[in-house]
Structure formats: structure tokens, C-alpha cells
Amino acid sequence: MTTLPDTASQPAGSRSTLFWQIVAGTVLGLGAGLWLPGLAARMHWAIDLFLRLIVMAVGPLLFCIITLGIVGAGSLRTVGRLGVKTLIYFEGMTTLVMVVSVGAALLLRPGAGIAFMPSPDDLHAAEGYTANVRHLHQGGATGFLLSLVPRSPIAAFADGNMLQILFFAILFGVCLNGIGTAGAPITRLLEATSQLFSRMMTIIIGLAPLGVFGAMATTTARYGLGAIAHLAGFVALYCAAIALFMAIGLGGCLRLCGVSPWHFLRHFREELVITATTTASDSVLPSVMAKLEHMGVARQVVGLVVPAGYSFNLDALSIYLGFAVVFLAQATGTPLSTWQIVVMLATASFTSKGAHGVPGMGIVILAATLAAVPAIPPASIVLLVAVDWFIGIARAVGNLAGNCVAPVVMAAWEGQLDRRRAAAVLRGEQRAETIRAAR
């Protein structure tokens, strides 16, 4: 099973402190950009530093998470039909929400009116991602496919080419899974390495207030309050999309399974609140699994679907990628053809896998997805860095909600959902000693 990053294992007080530090960095950056524009314009080094640190650590971390996820998914072969149905559900749901989000963004045009023009500083800040773009400028579909294969694994990591790292991780994981027990030492090494780089990412994310301050200050100084209003509108639009997804999409799935969406939401309210305040759902994984089993979802379904969903069922991230790519295309005045949108969706469906629980991963996965649309300046991601933490709150909650609902859907599909017990538990008629003991 994939080793979960330990970013949510920090004391609650430290996580709360970091949140308020980011809020303070946002406010101070906004003030500096308005009243000290000359000073704010020279603060670009802060966002440069933050992005470079993320690029430094995220390649090895992404490799470990994807590889371990594939190794852990070996259990899918032992459950046969359930494993196939689970993958079909995951891919169908994430693809559907991504297509809908792209359509909504094209209709609502959240990035229109910004007129972003990348400066040399912006290009420097995003230089860790330019390798992806260089590989995709030429060759069309054939060039895109060839660009997925690194000339050497070391070159992929050295260039920070997330697509090539992803391809190598998938191939590595498949082969490691195929050699069975002979690969156990390598698996243990990868688990330890994953924990190491997760801890490194935790330290790096501690500098998020500095990065947010630099991004907000330089953006405000260069583009004024108009750009900030557009960013705030983007955050509001994304939060509204997550709310609609949970109410209509996930709520509809629960109703089809004979489960009350309101009672289900109340049942998992504690886990949702913890996830919202920490922007990570790692710490609530045991509680989610215990509550699902207690409410009548078969243990086999819970044990397979929940861990797999943490890597392969990131609905809210898929919505974010759809919105963000279109937003940046509109902000930079980049027209998108139908082919570019299709390639972007296909790329995002791969790059989003394994992104769970890693602070700052949203921006990195977005950068890898932008590689599929090389006409969009990769430096434009600096626009969203300033608000990524706040977007991450809705993103984490949406992902967790999707992974709470997925086991219920699969259990109902397989005839392994005890609906009477579920109704009784959700109405509060069943005691929850099992849940408390599991914690």
C-alpha cells in the first residue's frame, strides 16, 4: 500500500498557525503592492525561491507516490470484477467532472480581462517547468507521445520534467509489481524515500507565507486590484463548483444508492472539517474507513476502494485543472483549439494521479498539465500561486467527499451495501463504539 505523506501529522496548532501566516502574507502582500509598489516589484525573489524549492523536491516525491500506488494496487487483481468496476468508476467520474469544468470555464470566462504578460522574472520563477514545454512545442501528437519517454531517468529528474517522471514511475511500478516478493526491498526503500521527501515538502511548505506574500505583492504592483479581483473571482467560482459537485454529483450518487446525502454529510462532518483546516485528508483516513465499514459497507470494498481512491479518484483536483488551464489561457490571451483541449484533458487525467496529500502539488500538477498546451506561457502559473492555498481548502474537501462516496457506490453496485444498517447508522440509531475504538 502507498505510504501516505506525513504532512497532516503535524500538531493541529502548527497547521492553524501556518494557515493564519498565509492569510497574513496575503494581506501584507496586497498592502505592499498597493502602497509600496516599488518595493513590492522587487519581492519576486520570494516566489522564485518558493517555486524552485517545490520543483526540487516534488519530482522524487511524485515518483515514489505513483510507483507505490501501482504496487499497492496489485490487490485489484485478486478482487477481479470489483477492481475493474472501481477503476471504471474512478476514471468515469474524474473525466466527467473535468469535461464539465472546462465547459463551464469556457462559458463563464473567469480569466478574461487580465491581459497577463509574463516578465523575465516570471519566466525565471517557472524555469523548473520549461522542460515540459520545450518537449511539446513541435511534433503534434507524435511529438507529444515521444516526449513522454525520457532519454534517461536521470535527465527527467534533472530537468524537472513531470510528464517524463510520471511515465517512468508508471513503468517502474508495473515492473516492480510484476516481480513479486523479489521487489520487496525496493518497495521498502521507496516507502522510506517517500516519507523523507514528504517531510522535506512539509518543511518547504512552511515557506508558503513568504511565497504567497511575494506573489501577491508583485501581482498587485504590476496589475493592480483588477487582477486580484479576478483571482478572488476564480477562487469563488471554484468553491461554488466544488459545492455543486458535492450537492448534485455526489448527492445524486448517494440517492441512487438509497442513502440520504444530508445524513451522510453529517456522518462525516468531523473529517470534512479537519480536512478543510489542514488542506490534507491523511489524518482522517483510518476514521473514514472505520465509519464506512460501521455503516454497512463491506470490509473488502472499503479496504480496496478507499486507499485506491486517495491516488486515483481526485475529483476536485480534476475540476481545478479544467478551470485553471482555461483561466490561464484566457488571462494570457491564448486561444484553445478543440485538439488542444482534448490533449489537455488526456494529460490531466494522468498527471492528477498520485497527487493526493502533497502540499503545493496543485501548482506542480497544473504545470505538468500546461505542458500539453505549450502555447500558454508556463510562467503564467505565478498568477495562481498567490491563491493556491485557499483553493487547496476546497480541493481537499472535494477530494475527500468523493472518496467517502465512492465506496458506497461500489458496494451498492456489487450488492455489498447493508442499506438498513446504513440508514440506522446515519440516523444515529446505531452506537459508534467501533469507530471510536478504530481511532
C-alpha positions in Angstrom: 0.0 0.0 0.0 1.2 3.5 -0.7 2.8 5.2 2.2 0.8 8.3 2.9 2.7 11.6 3.2 3.0 12.8 6.7 2.0 16.4 6.1 -1.1 16.1 8.1 0.7 14.6 11.1 1.9 18.0 12.3 0.3 19.3 15.5 -3.0 21.0 14.9 -1.7 24.2 16.4 1.1 24.4 13.9 -1.2 23.8 11.0 -3.6 26.5 12.2 -0.6 28.9 12.7 0.6 28.3 9.1 -2.9 29.0 7.8 -3.0 32.4 9.6 0.5 33.1 8.5 -0.6 32.6 4.9 -3.6 34.9 5.5 -1.2 37.5 6.9 1.2 37.1 4.0 -1.8 37.6 1.6 -2.9 40.8 3.3 0.6 42.2 3.7 1.4 41.4 0.0 -1.8 43.1 -1.1 -0.9 46.2 1.0 2.7 46.3 -0.2 1.6 46.1 -3.8 -0.9 49.0 -3.4 1.1 51.4 -1.2 4.8 50.3 -1.8 4.7 49.3 -5.5 8.4 50.0 -5.9 9.4 47.7 -3.1 6.8 45.1 -4.0 8.1 44.8 -7.5 11.5 43.7 -6.1 9.9 40.9 -4.0 9.7 38.5 -6.9 12.7 36.6 -5.4 10.3 35.3 -2.8 8.1 33.4 -5.2 11.2 32.4 -7.2 12.6 30.7 -4.1 9.3 29.0 -3.2 8.7 27.6 -6.6 12.3 26.4 -7.0 12.1 24.6 -3.7 8.9 22.8 -4.7 10.4 21.7 -8.1 13.5 20.4 -6.2 11.5 18.1 -4.0 8.4 17.2 -5.9 9.9 15.1 -8.7 11.3 12.3 -6.4 8.2 12.5 -4.3 5.8 12.1 -7.3 7.9 9.2 -8.5 7.6 7.4 -5.1 3.9 8.0 -4.7 3.0 6.9 -8.2 5.2 3.8 -8.0 3.9 2.7 -4.6 0.4 3.4 -5.7 0.8 0.9 -8.6 2.5 -1.7 -6.3 -0.3 -1.3 -3.7 -3.0 -1.7 -6.4 -1.8 -5.2 -7.0 -4.7 -6.3 -4.8 -7.0 -5.2 -7.6 -6.1 -8.4 -9.5 -7.3 -10.5 -6.5 -10.7 -9.0 -6.4 -11.2 -9.1 -10.2 -14.6 -7.7 -11.1 -14.6 -5.2 -8.2 -11.2 -3.8 -9.2 -12.3 -3.3 -12.8 -15.5 -1.6 -11.7 -13.6 0.6 -9.3 -11.2 1.8 -12.0 -14.1 2.4 -14.4 -15.9 4.5 -11.8 -12.8 6.5 -10.9 -11.9 7.3 -14.5 -15.5 8.0 -15.5 -16.2 10.4 -12.6 -12.9 12.3 -12.9 -13.2 12.6 -16.7 -16.8 13.8 -16.4 -16.1 16.5 -13.9 -13.1 17.7 -15.8 -15.0 18.0 -19.1 -17.8 19.8 -17.3 -15.4 22.2 -15.6 -13.7 23.0 -18.9 -17.1 23.7 -20.5 -18.1 25.9 -17.6 -14.8 27.9 -17.7 -15.2 28.5 -21.4 -18.7 29.7 -20.9 -18.0 31.9 -17.8 -14.6 33.2 -18.9 -13.1 33.8 -15.5 -9.7 34.9 -16.9 -11.0 37.4 -19.4 -9.7 41.0 -18.9 -6.5 40.2 -17.0 -4.1 40.6 -20.0 -1.2 38.9 -18.3 2.2 39.4 -20.0 5.0 37.3 -18.4 8.0 39.3 -17.3 11.6 37.9 -17.3 11.1 37.4 -13.5 8.0 35.3 -14.2 9.9 33.2 -16.7 12.7 32.7 -14.2 10.2 31.6 -11.5 8.8 28.9 -13.8 12.0 27.8 -15.3 11.7 24.4 -13.5 8.8 23.6 -15.7 10.0 24.8 -19.1 11.5 21.4 -20.0 8.0 20.1 -20.4 7.1 22.9 -22.8 10.2 22.5 -24.9 9.4 18.9 -25.5 5.9 19.7 -26.6 6.3 22.6 -28.9 6.9 20.5 -32.0 5.7 17.2 -33.5 2.0 17.3 -32.7 0.5 14.1 -31.3 3.6 12.1 -32.3 5.9 14.6 -30.6 3.7 14.5 -27.6 4.0 10.7 -27.3 7.7 10.7 -27.9 8.2 13.5 -25.3 6.7 11.2 -22.6 9.8 8.9 -22.8 12.9 10.4 -21.1 16.3 9.8 -22.8 17.4 8.7 -19.3 15.6 8.7 -15.9 18.3 11.0 -14.6 17.6 13.5 -17.3 13.9 13.5 -16.4 14.6 14.4 -12.8 17.4 16.8 -13.7 15.0 18.8 -16.0 12.1 18.5 -13.6 10.0 17.1 -16.5 6.9 15.9 -14.6 5.4 14.1 -17.6 8.6 12.0 -18.1 8.9 11.3 -14.4 5.3 10.2 -14.4 5.8 7.8 -17.4 9.0 6.4 -15.8 7.2 5.9 -12.5 4.3 4.0 -14.1 6.7 1.7 -16.0 8.8 1.2 -12.9 5.7 0.5 -10.7 4.3 -2.0 -13.2 7.6 -3.9 -13.4 8.1 -3.8 -9.6 4.7 -5.1 -9.1 5.4 -7.9 -11.6 8.5 -9.3 -9.9 6.6 -10.0 -6.7 8.5 -10.6 -3.4 11.8 -10.1 -5.1 11.0 -6.4 -5.2 10.1 -6.1 -1.5 13.4 -4.4 -0.6 12.9 -1.8 -3.3 9.4 -1.2 -2.1 10.6 -0.6 1.4 13.3 1.7 0.1 10.7 3.7 -1.8 8.4 3.9 1.2 11.2 5.3 3.3 12.2 7.7 0.4 8.6 8.8 0.1 8.5 9.6 3.8 11.7 11.5 3.5 10.6 13.7 0.7 7.2 14.2 2.3 8.9 15.6 5.3 11.1 17.8 3.1 7.9 19.1 1.4 6.4 19.8 4.8 9.4 22.0 5.6 9.2 23.7 2.2 5.5 24.4 2.6 6.4 26.2 5.8 7.7 28.9 3.5 4.3 29.3 1.8 3.6 32.6 3.6 6.7 34.1 2.1 5.9 32.8 -1.4 2.3 34.0 -1.1 3.5 37.4 0.0 5.9 37.7 -2.9 3.3 36.5 -5.4 0.5 38.8 -4.1 2.8 41.8 -3.8 4.3 41.6 -7.3 0.9 40.8 -8.9 -0.8 43.7 -7.2 2.1 46.1 -8.0 2.1 45.1 -11.7 -1.6 44.6 -12.4 -3.5 46.5 -9.7 -6.6 45.5 -7.9 -8.2 44.3 -11.1 -6.1 41.2 -11.3 -6.7 40.5 -7.6 -10.4 40.8 -8.2 -10.1 38.2 -11.0 -8.2 35.9 -8.7 -10.8 36.2 -6.0 -13.5 35.5 -8.6 -11.6 32.4 -9.7 -11.4 31.1 -6.1 -15.1 31.9 -5.6 -16.0 30.1 -8.8 -14.0 27.1 -7.9 -15.5 26.9 -4.5 -19.0 27.1 -6.0 -18.1 24.4 -8.4 -17.0 22.1 -5.6 -20.2 22.8 -3.7 -22.3 22.0 -6.7 -20.3 18.8 -7.4 -20.9 17.6 -3.8 -24.5 18.5 -3.8 -25.6 17.4 -7.3 -22.9 14.9 -8.4 -22.1 13.1 -5.2 -25.5 13.7 -3.6 -27.2 12.2 -6.7 -24.9 9.1 -6.5 -25.9 8.6 -2.8 -29.6 8.9 -3.6 -29.3 6.3 -6.3 -27.7 4.0 -3.7 -30.6 4.7 -1.3 -28.5 6.8 1.1 -29.5 10.2 2.4 -26.9 12.8 1.3 -27.7 15.1 4.3 -27.3 12.4 6.8 -24.1 11.1 5.1 -22.6 14.6 5.2 -23.4 14.9 8.9 -21.9 11.5 9.5 -18.5 12.7 8.1 -18.7 16.3 9.3 -15.7 15.9 11.6 -13.5 14.5 8.9 -14.5 17.2 6.5 -13.8 20.0 9.0 -10.3 18.5 9.8 -9.5 18.3 6.1 -10.7 21.9 5.5 -8.5 23.3 8.2 -5.4 21.2 7.3 -5.9 21.0 3.5 -4.9 17.3 3.8 -7.0 14.2 4.4 -4.3 11.8 5.5 -5.0 12.0 9.2 -8.7 11.1 8.7 -8.1 8.0 6.6 -8.5 5.5 9.4 -11.6 7.2 10.7 -13.2 7.3 7.2 -12.6 3.6 6.7 -14.0 2.7 10.1 -17.1 4.8 9.6 -17.8 3.4 6.2 -17.5 -0.2 7.5 -19.6 0.6 10.5 -22.4 2.0 8.3 -22.7 -1.3 6.4 -20.1 -1.1 3.5 -18.4 -4.4 3.1 -14.8 -4.5 4.5 -13.4 -5.8 1.2 -14.9 -2.8 -0.6 -13.6 -0.3 2.0 -10.1 -1.8 2.1 -9.8 -1.6 -1.7 -11.7 1.5 -2.8 -10.7 4.0 -0.1 -6.8 3.6 -0.4 -7.0 3.4 -4.2 -9.3 6.4 -4.3 -6.7 8.5 -2.5 -4.5 8.2 -5.5 -6.8 7.6 -8.4 -10.1 9.4 -7.5 -9.2 13.1 -7.2 -12.4 14.7 -8.5 -11.8 18.1 -7.0 -8.3 18.3 -8.5 -9.7 17.3 -11.9 -12.2 20.2 -11.6 -9.3 22.6 -10.6 -7.2 21.5 -13.6 -10.1 22.1 -16.0 -10.8 25.6 -14.6 -7.2 26.6 -14.2 -5.9 25.8 -17.7 -8.8 27.6 -19.3 -8.4 30.5 -16.8 -4.7 30.9 -17.7 -5.4 30.6 -21.4 -7.9 33.5 -21.1 -5.6 35.5 -18.9 -2.8 35.3 -21.4 -5.0 35.7 -24.5 -4.2 32.2 -25.7 -6.9 30.7 -28.0 -7.5 27.0 -27.4 -8.4 24.6 -30.2 -10.5 21.5 -29.7 -7.5 19.3 -30.2 -5.5 21.2 -27.5 -8.4 20.8 -25.1 -8.6 17.1 -25.8 -4.8 16.7 -25.3 -5.0 18.8 -22.1 -7.8 16.6 -20.7 -5.9 13.4 -21.5 -2.7 14.8 -19.9 -4.6 15.9 -16.8 -6.1 12.5 -16.4 -2.6 11.1 -15.9 -0.9 14.0 -14.2 -3.6 14.1 -11.5 -2.9 10.5 -10.4 -1.0 10.2 -7.2 -1.3 13.9 -6.3 -3.1 13.3 -3.1 -2.0 14.8 0.2 1.1 16.6 -1.0 1.2 20.4 -0.1 1.8 22.6 -3.2 1.1 19.7 -5.6 -1.8 21.5 -7.2 0.6 24.0 -8.8 3.0 21.3 -9.9 0.3 19.2 -11.4 -1.1 22.2 -13.2 2.4 23.0 -14.6 2.7 19.4 -15.9 -0.8 19.7 -17.5 0.1 23.0 -19.1 2.9 21.1 -20.9 0.1 19.7 -23.1 -0.8 23.3 -24.2 2.6 24.8 -25.0 1.0 28.0 -26.4 0.1 29.0 -22.8 3.1 30.7 -21.2 4.2 28.3 -18.4 5.2 31.4 -16.4 1.5 32.3 -16.0 1.2 29.8 -13.2 2.5 32.6 -10.9 -0.9 34.1 -11.1 -2.4 31.2 -9.2 0.4 30.7 -6.7 -0.9 33.6 -4.6 -4.3 31.9 -4.0 -3.4 28.2 -4.3 -3.5 27.7 -0.5 -7.1 28.9 -0.4 -8.0 26.8 -3.5 -6.4 23.9 -1.7 -9.0 24.0 1.1 -11.9 23.4 -1.3 -9.8 20.9 -3.3 -9.0 18.8 -0.3 -12.7 18.8 0.9 -13.9 17.9 -2.5 -11.4 15.0 -2.9 -12.3 13.6 0.5 -16.0 13.8 -0.2 -15.6 11.9 -3.5 -13.6 9.2 -1.7 -16.2 8.8 1.0 -19.0 8.4 -1.6 -17.0 6.0 -3.9 -17.0 3.0 -1.6 -20.8 3.4 -1.1 -21.4 3.4 -4.8 -19.1 0.4 -5.4 -20.7 -1.5 -2.5 -24.2 -0.8 -3.9 -23.0 -1.9 -7.4 -21.7 -5.1 -6.0 -24.6 -5.8 -3.7 -22.4 -5.4 -0.6 -24.1 -2.5 1.0 -26.3 -3.1 4.0 -28.9 -0.3 3.4 -30.8 -0.9 6.6 -27.7 -0.6 8.7 -26.6 2.4 6.7 -29.9 4.2 7.3 -29.9 3.3 11.0 -26.3 4.5 11.5 -26.8 7.7 9.5 -29.9 8.5 11.6 -27.9 8.0 14.7 -29.7 4.8 15.8 -26.6 2.7 16.0 -23.9 3.3 18.5 -20.4 4.0 17.2 -18.1 2.3 19.7 -16.4 0.6 16.7 -15.5 3.9 15.2 -14.1 5.4 18.4 -12.1 2.2 19.0 -10.6 2.3 15.5 -9.2 5.7 16.3 
